[in-house]
Amino acid sequence: MAGARAILFACTIAAVALALAELAGGPAPAHAQQGAPSLAIAQVDSTRYPEITAVVTVLDTNGVPVPGLRASAFHASDGPAAVAVAGVESVHDANLRLSVVLVIDTSGSMLGAPLDRAKQAAAAFVNALGPNDDVALVAFSDAVRAPVPGFTRDRAALAAGIASLQAGGATVLYQAVQAAVLTARMSPAPRKAIVLLTDGQNDTTTSTATAAGSIGSAKNAGLPVFTIGFGDQPDAGYLQALSSATQGQYSAATAANVGDVYQRIAGLLRGQYVLSLDAARPADGSAGTLRVVADVAGSPVAATAPFTRGAAPAAPAAVTATPPPAAAQASADGGGSGVLSAVIGALVAVLLVVGGLLAFRRLRAVRRQRAVERHAGRQSDESIPFAPPAADTAAAPARGPAGTGRLVERAADGGGRVFELGAGPAIVGSSRRTATILLPAEDGVAPEHARIWLRDGRYLLHHTSGAHRRTLVGGHPADWVVLEPGDDVQFGSLRFVFEDDGPAGADATGG
């Protein structure tokens, strides 16, 4: 027992040190003093590059958000290049809208007093947010419950949803993280965050979600995840890694202080600044590092965060000279040979016959694909972890029923293939029997590698080939992902860019 207590104490000390390091924007040195001002970058949006939007939190020596900072107090850079600070909006002044996905563990270990205390603290957290902020409630045990309610500002509805939570079952922690990311990405709010409380570890085999995949999905979404390890046996290592990867924070909590932890997170979220930045470096799709410095009462504090410098320009299409017709070439050669003409005629006849056979086989393949699509369409709803809530319909215009997304292959010669996704489901794989986007097995593509389809105005990707094959989105392992225009998608060794000309896709890319 004494050894267990020592381990728990060491984990708690490590968690506190990590949280302080995150607030400072990097690893904390061993001699770092407590009580210093700090800055953290919560979100970076470079989809409209060279315009960049950064959400930052600035804390004073007491760990309290610093109000009243103006644009002149901030400086930014991308490596050696200065980034102009065009404007600063304070949450306190402008009351900028915030969307929070509140995720609560309702597994069997939360039964009784733990869940009751967590519910009280979560309800107080909701009430501490601003009047224009909205919250979606996600609960999980051996399955993930659909957000009830979805994003809403109705505090009575949120209180009723929290009060209705009941404990029981196992813990699908990794799938819950992916579901929360999916929910958050549906919101059009300029600032988003996930606040997750759990008292245990992922202890179920009913979900294919993985620790790496869930962290990758959250990191790829570009929003902070604040994690709360509740009680004596949370998976602190996983929760710390999740928060660290997403510019969030990890906090250890007990029944006695969980309310204080929630209130501190609410204070951080309600004390942020939104910086409008203008970059000078070209939009070449390369990786950049944004450094933000704030002057807090004469003391400069800084943090860094990665971002992408726009999208790389499309490679020019290769120009191929069209050879002259064979007959004309023969005439130009001055042959006039009847033998040559007869040979050419025979070749043309053979090509016509072969072309007819290939067209017939292609027609049969198309019919089989359509049958597969109809069957997959009936099954697709069973695969999604939950039905995502509809966000503001005015902010996410519906596409036409056919959909407008596509996958464009990243080919070295610029002549990559283009696969239209339609409304889906598009089945990516190497099986000629089931795949609607057929890719070679020798490139590491599974028979049924992934599915992509349109749902609630967004394209969803689900990795379906298990842990021995991977699907990467933005360089991170994916399980469930909402695709955004410009995303780099990799199946096996083949890489594609997701594009979308629809209204929502144009909004996301600044079109």
Sequence and secondary structure as in RCSB ss.txt:
>XXXX:A:sequence
MAGARAILFACTIAAVALALAELAGGPAPAHAQQGAPSLAIAQVDSTRYPEITAVVTVLDTNGVPVPGLRASAFH
ASDGPAAVAVAGVESVHDANLRLSVVLVIDTSGSMLGAPLDRAKQAAAAFVNALGPNDDVALVAFSDAVRAPVPG
FTRDRAALAAGIASLQAGGATVLYQAVQAAVLTARMSPAPRKAIVLLTDGQNDTTTSTATAAGSIGSAKNAGLPV
FTIGFGDQPDAGYLQALSSATQGQYSAATAANVGDVYQRIAGLLRGQYVLSLDAARPADGSAGTLRVVADVAGSP
VAATAPFTRGAAPAAPAAVTATPPPAAAQASADGGGSGVLSAVIGALVAVLLVVGGLLAFRRLRAVRRQRAVERH
AGRQSDESIPFAPPAADTAAAPARGPAGTGRLVERAADGGGRVFELGAGPAIVGSSRRTATILLPAEDGVAPEHA
RIWLRDGRYLLHHTSGAHRRTLVGGHPADWVVLEPGDDVQFGSLRFVFEDDGPAGADATGG
>XXXX:A:secstr
 HHHHHHHHHHHHHHHHHHHHHHTTS   TT  TT  EEEEEEEE TTTTEEEEEEEEE TTS B     GGGEE
EEETTEEEEEEEEEEHHHH   EEEEEEEE SGGGTTHHHHHHHHHHHHHHHHS TT EEEEEEESSSB   SS 
SB  HHHHHHHHHT    S   HHHHHHHHHHHHHT   SEEEEEEEESS    SS    HHHHHHHHHHHT  E
EEEEESS   HHHHHHHHHHTT  EEEE TTTHHHHHHHHHHHHTTEEEEEEE  S   S EEEEEEEEEETTEE
EEEEEEEE S               HHHHHHHTT   HHHHHHHHHHHHHHHHHHHHHHHHHHHHHHHHHHHHHH
HHHHHHHHSSS      TTTS    TT  EEEEE  TTS   EEE TTS EEEES TTT SEE  GGGT  TT E
EEEEETTEEEEEE S TTS EEETTEE SEEE  TT EEEETTEEEEEEE SHHHHHHHT 
